[in-house]
């Protein structure tokens, strides 16, 4: 199973509310235009892009994206270190 990264803030809505176009927003943020468009629709950002957006919005990354780590299944009869019980 893959880890999940959920967008908690409507970045596109904030940008539109501020009447800033995608090109201008990407330039202000210092990110690629196509990357910003994908991020706005829920694609996982790179760590660098996430930090740039968080810094620009004056929010911690954790208030913009929620990270849900999926538990990895272990084989029956095996402990954490892989030895039999």
KOLMI-334281 format. One record per atom (N, C-alpha, C): residue number from 1; residue in one letter; chain; atom name; x, y, z. Coordinates in steps of 0.05 Angstrom, whole numbers, always signed. Layout:
(atom NUM,'A','A','CA',(X,Y,Z));
...
// end
This chain:
(atom 1,'X','A','N',(+17,-24,+0));
(atom 1,'X','A','CA',(+0,+0,+0));
(atom 1,'X','A','C',(+18,+25,+0));
(atom 2,'X','A','N',(+8,+45,-13));
(atom 2,'X','A','CA',(+23,+70,-14));
(atom 2,'X','A','C',(+15,+89,+8));
(atom 3,'X','A','N',(+34,+106,+16));
(atom 3,'X','A','CA',(+28,+127,+36));
(atom 3,'X','A','C',(+10,+147,+22));
(atom 4,'X','A','N',(-7,+160,+37));
(atom 4,'X','A','CA',(-26,+179,+26));
(atom 4,'X','A','C',(-19,+208,+35));
(atom 5,'X','A','N',(-20,+226,+16));
(atom 5,'X','A','CA',(-15,+254,+22));
(atom 5,'X','A','C',(-40,+269,+13));
(atom 6,'X','A','N',(-54,+281,+32));
(atom 6,'X','A','CA',(-80,+294,+26));
(atom 6,'X','A','C',(-77,+324,+28));
(atom 7,'X','A','N',(-86,+338,+8));
(atom 7,'X','A','CA',(-86,+367,+7));
(atom 7,'X','A','C',(-108,+378,+26));
(atom 8,'X','A','N',(-101,+394,+45));
(atom 8,'X','A','CA',(-120,+405,+64));
(atom 8,'X','A','C',(-129,+433,+58));
(atom 9,'X','A','N',(-114,+447,+42));
(atom 9,'X','A','CA',(-119,+475,+36));
(atom 9,'X','A','C',(-126,+477,+6));
(atom 10,'X','A','N',(-146,+493,-1));
(atom 10,'X','A','CA',(-153,+497,-29));
(atom 10,'X','A','C',(-134,+518,-41));
(atom 11,'X','A','N',(-111,+508,-50));
(atom 11,'X','A','CA',(-91,+527,-61));
(atom 11,'X','A','C',(-102,+541,-85));
(atom 12,'X','A','N',(-116,+527,-103));
(atom 12,'X','A','CA',(-127,+540,-126));
(atom 12,'X','A','C',(-147,+562,-118));
(atom 13,'X','A','N',(-164,+555,-99));
(atom 13,'X','A','CA',(-184,+575,-90));
(atom 13,'X','A','C',(-172,+599,-78));
(atom 14,'X','A','N',(-150,+596,-62));
(atom 14,'X','A','CA',(-136,+618,-50));
(atom 14,'X','A','C',(-124,+636,-72));
(atom 15,'X','A','N',(-113,+623,-93));
(atom 15,'X','A','CA',(-100,+637,-115));
(atom 15,'X','A','C',(-121,+653,-130));
(atom 16,'X','A','N',(-143,+641,-136));
(atom 16,'X','A','CA',(-165,+654,-151));
(atom 16,'X','A','C',(-177,+677,-135));
(atom 17,'X','A','N',(-180,+672,-109));
(atom 17,'X','A','CA',(-191,+693,-91));
(atom 17,'X','A','C',(-173,+718,-91));
(atom 18,'X','A','N',(-147,+713,-92));
(atom 18,'X','A','CA',(-128,+735,-93));
(atom 18,'X','A','C',(-125,+747,-121));
(atom 19,'X','A','N',(-141,+735,-141));
(atom 19,'X','A','CA',(-140,+744,-168));
(atom 19,'X','A','C',(-112,+743,-180));
(atom 20,'X','A','N',(-99,+720,-175));
(atom 20,'X','A','CA',(-72,+716,-185));
(atom 20,'X','A','C',(-73,+692,-205));
(atom 21,'X','A','N',(-63,+697,-229));
(atom 21,'X','A','CA',(-64,+676,-249));
(atom 21,'X','A','C',(-43,+654,-243));
(atom 22,'X','A','N',(-46,+631,-256));
(atom 22,'X','A','CA',(-29,+609,-251));
(atom 22,'X','A','C',(+1,+615,-257));
(atom 23,'X','A','N',(+6,+629,-279));
(atom 23,'X','A','CA',(+33,+636,-286));
(atom 23,'X','A','C',(+46,+654,-265));
(atom 24,'X','A','N',(+31,+675,-257));
(atom 24,'X','A','CA',(+41,+694,-237));
(atom 24,'X','A','C',(+45,+680,-210));
(atom 25,'X','A','N',(+27,+662,-202));
(atom 25,'X','A','CA',(+29,+648,-177));
(atom 25,'X','A','C',(+54,+630,-177));
(atom 26,'X','A','N',(+58,+616,-199));
(atom 26,'X','A','CA',(+81,+598,-201));
(atom 26,'X','A','C',(+107,+614,-199));
(atom 27,'X','A','N',(+107,+637,-212));
(atom 27,'X','A','CA',(+131,+654,-210));
(atom 27,'X','A','C',(+136,+665,-182));
(atom 28,'X','A','N',(+114,+673,-169));
(atom 28,'X','A','CA',(+116,+683,-141));
(atom 28,'X','A','C',(+126,+661,-122));
(atom 29,'X','A','N',(+116,+637,-126));
(atom 29,'X','A','CA',(+123,+614,-110));
(atom 29,'X','A','C',(+151,+603,-116));
(atom 30,'X','A','N',(+160,+608,-140));
(atom 30,'X','A','CA',(+185,+597,-149));
(atom 30,'X','A','C',(+183,+567,-156));
(atom 31,'X','A','N',(+159,+560,-167));
(atom 31,'X','A','CA',(+155,+532,-176));
(atom 31,'X','A','C',(+147,+532,-205));
(atom 32,'X','A','N',(+150,+509,-218));
(atom 32,'X','A','CA',(+142,+506,-246));
(atom 32,'X','A','C',(+112,+509,-249));
(atom 33,'X','A','N',(+103,+522,-270));
(atom 33,'X','A','CA',(+74,+526,-275));
(atom 33,'X','A','C',(+59,+500,-276));
(atom 34,'X','A','N',(+69,+481,-291));
(atom 34,'X','A','CA',(+55,+455,-293));
(atom 34,'X','A','C',(+55,+440,-267));
(atom 35,'X','A','N',(+76,+443,-251));
(atom 35,'X','A','CA',(+76,+430,-225));
(atom 35,'X','A','C',(+55,+442,-207));
(atom 36,'X','A','N',(+52,+469,-207));
(atom 36,'X','A','CA',(+32,+482,-191));
(atom 36,'X','A','C',(+4,+473,-199));
(atom 37,'X','A','N',(-1,+471,-225));
(atom 37,'X','A','CA',(-27,+463,-235));
(atom 37,'X','A','C',(-33,+435,-225));
(atom 38,'X','A','N',(-14,+417,-226));
(atom 38,'X','A','CA',(-18,+389,-216));
(atom 38,'X','A','C',(-22,+389,-186));
(atom 39,'X','A','N',(-7,+405,-171));
(atom 39,'X','A','CA',(-10,+406,-142));
(atom 39,'X','A','C',(-37,+416,-134));
(atom 40,'X','A','N',(-47,+436,-149));
(atom 40,'X','A','CA',(-74,+447,-143));
(atom 40,'X','A','C',(-96,+426,-147));
(atom 41,'X','A','N',(-91,+406,-164));
(atom 41,'X','A','CA',(-111,+385,-168));
(atom 41,'X','A','C',(-106,+360,-152));
(atom 42,'X','A','N',(-87,+361,-133));
(atom 42,'X','A','CA',(-83,+339,-115));
(atom 42,'X','A','C',(-59,+321,-119));
(atom 43,'X','A','N',(-43,+327,-140));
(atom 43,'X','A','CA',(-18,+311,-144));
(atom 43,'X','A','C',(+2,+317,-121));
(atom 44,'X','A','N',(+16,+297,-112));
(atom 44,'X','A','CA',(+35,+301,-91));
(atom 44,'X','A','C',(+57,+320,-101));
(atom 45,'X','A','N',(+64,+340,-85));
(atom 45,'X','A','CA',(+86,+358,-92));
(atom 45,'X','A','C',(+113,+346,-85));
(atom 46,'X','A','N',(+134,+356,-97));
(atom 46,'X','A','CA',(+160,+350,-88));
(atom 46,'X','A','C',(+164,+363,-61));
(atom 47,'X','A','N',(+183,+353,-45));
(atom 47,'X','A','CA',(+188,+365,-19));
(atom 47,'X','A','C',(+195,+395,-22));
(atom 48,'X','A','N',(+211,+401,-41));
(atom 48,'X','A','CA',(+219,+429,-45));
(atom 48,'X','A','C',(+195,+447,-52));
(atom 49,'X','A','N',(+178,+437,-70));
(atom 49,'X','A','CA',(+154,+453,-77));
(atom 49,'X','A','C',(+135,+456,-53));
(atom 50,'X','A','N',(+132,+435,-38));
(atom 50,'X','A','CA',(+115,+436,-14));
(atom 50,'X','A','C',(+125,+457,+6));
(atom 51,'X','A','N',(+152,+457,+10));
(atom 51,'X','A','CA',(+163,+477,+28));
(atom 51,'X','A','C',(+160,+506,+17));
(atom 52,'X','A','N',(+164,+509,-9));
(atom 52,'X','A','CA',(+160,+536,-21));
(atom 52,'X','A','C',(+132,+546,-17));
(atom 53,'X','A','N',(+112,+528,-22));
(atom 53,'X','A','CA',(+84,+536,-19));
(atom 53,'X','A','C',(+78,+542,+10));
(atom 54,'X','A','N',(+87,+525,+28));
(atom 54,'X','A','CA',(+82,+530,+57));
(atom 54,'X','A','C',(+94,+557,+66));
(atom 55,'X','A','N',(+118,+562,+57));
(atom 55,'X','A','CA',(+131,+587,+64));
(atom 55,'X','A','C',(+115,+611,+54));
(atom 56,'X','A','N',(+106,+609,+29));
(atom 56,'X','A','CA',(+91,+631,+16));
(atom 56,'X','A','C',(+65,+635,+31));
(atom 57,'X','A','N',(+51,+614,+39));
(atom 57,'X','A','CA',(+25,+616,+53));
(atom 57,'X','A','C',(+28,+621,+83));
(atom 58,'X','A','N',(+53,+622,+92));
(atom 58,'X','A','CA',(+59,+626,+121));
(atom 58,'X','A','C',(+45,+605,+138));
(atom 59,'X','A','N',(+46,+580,+129));
(atom 59,'X','A','CA',(+34,+558,+143));
(atom 59,'X','A','C',(+54,+535,+145));
(atom 60,'X','A','N',(+53,+520,+166));
(atom 60,'X','A','CA',(+69,+495,+167));
(atom 60,'X','A','C',(+59,+476,+146));
(atom 61,'X','A','N',(+77,+460,+135));
(atom 61,'X','A','CA',(+69,+440,+115));
(atom 61,'X','A','C',(+46,+422,+125));
(atom 62,'X','A','N',(+47,+416,+151));
(atom 62,'X','A','CA',(+26,+398,+162));
(atom 62,'X','A','C',(-2,+410,+162));
(atom 63,'X','A','N',(-4,+437,+158));
(atom 63,'X','A','CA',(-30,+449,+156));
(atom 63,'X','A','C',(-39,+451,+127));
(atom 64,'X','A','N',(-22,+444,+108));
(atom 64,'X','A','CA',(-29,+445,+80));
(atom 64,'X','A','C',(-34,+416,+70));
(atom 65,'X','A','N',(-18,+398,+79));
(atom 65,'X','A','CA',(-21,+370,+71));
(atom 65,'X','A','C',(-21,+352,+95));
(atom 66,'X','A','N',(-38,+331,+94));
(atom 66,'X','A','CA',(-39,+311,+115));
(atom 66,'X','A','C',(-26,+286,+104));
(atom 67,'X','A','N',(-9,+275,+120));
(atom 67,'X','A','CA',(+6,+250,+113));
(atom 67,'X','A','C',(-5,+227,+129));
(atom 68,'X','A','N',(-16,+207,+115));
(atom 68,'X','A','CA',(-26,+183,+128));
(atom 68,'X','A','C',(-9,+160,+119));
(atom 69,'X','A','N',(+7,+150,+138));
(atom 69,'X','A','CA',(+25,+128,+132));
(atom 69,'X','A','C',(+9,+102,+134));
(atom 70,'X','A','N',(+11,+86,+113));
(atom 70,'X','A','CA',(-3,+60,+112));
(atom 70,'X','A','C',(+14,+40,+127));
(atom 71,'X','A','N',(+2,+24,+144));
(atom 71,'X','A','CA',(+16,+3,+159));
(atom 71,'X','A','C',(+24,-19,+139));
(atom 72,'X','A','N',(+48,-29,+142));
(atom 72,'X','A','CA',(+57,-51,+125));
(atom 72,'X','A','C',(+50,-77,+139));
(atom 73,'X','A','N',(+38,-95,+125));
(atom 73,'X','A','CA',(+31,-121,+136));
(atom 73,'X','A','C',(+56,-137,+141));
(atom 74,'X','A','N',(+57,-151,+164));
(atom 74,'X','A','CA',(+78,-170,+169));
(atom 74,'X','A','C',(+68,-198,+165));
(atom 75,'X','A','N',(+86,-216,+159));
(atom 75,'X','A','CA',(+78,-243,+155));
(atom 75,'X','A','C',(+70,-256,+181));
(atom 76,'X','A','N',(+49,-273,+181));
(atom 76,'X','A','CA',(+41,-286,+206));
(atom 76,'X','A','C',(+63,-302,+218));
(atom 77,'X','A','N',(+65,-301,+245));
(atom 77,'X','A','CA',(+85,-316,+259));
(atom 77,'X','A','C',(+113,-303,+259));
(atom 78,'X','A','N',(+115,-279,+249));
(atom 78,'X','A','CA',(+141,-266,+249));
(atom 78,'X','A','C',(+139,-240,+265));
(atom 79,'X','A','N',(+159,-235,+281));
(atom 79,'X','A','CA',(+160,-210,+296));
(atom 79,'X','A','C',(+171,-188,+280));
(atom 80,'X','A','N',(+176,-165,+293));
(atom 80,'X','A','CA',(+186,-141,+279));
(atom 80,'X','A','C',(+213,-146,+266));
(atom 81,'X','A','N',(+229,-163,+279));
(atom 81,'X','A','CA',(+256,-167,+268));
(atom 81,'X','A','C',(+258,-190,+249));
(atom 82,'X','A','N',(+234,-202,+242));
(atom 82,'X','A','CA',(+234,-223,+222));
(atom 82,'X','A','C',(+238,-251,+233));
(atom 83,'X','A','N',(+242,-254,+260));
(atom 83,'X','A','CA',(+246,-280,+272));
(atom 83,'X','A','C',(+219,-292,+279));
(atom 84,'X','A','N',(+218,-318,+280));
(atom 84,'X','A','CA',(+193,-332,+288));
(atom 84,'X','A','C',(+187,-328,+317));
(atom 85,'X','A','N',(+161,-328,+324));
(atom 85,'X','A','CA',(+153,-325,+352));
(atom 85,'X','A','C',(+157,-349,+367));
// end
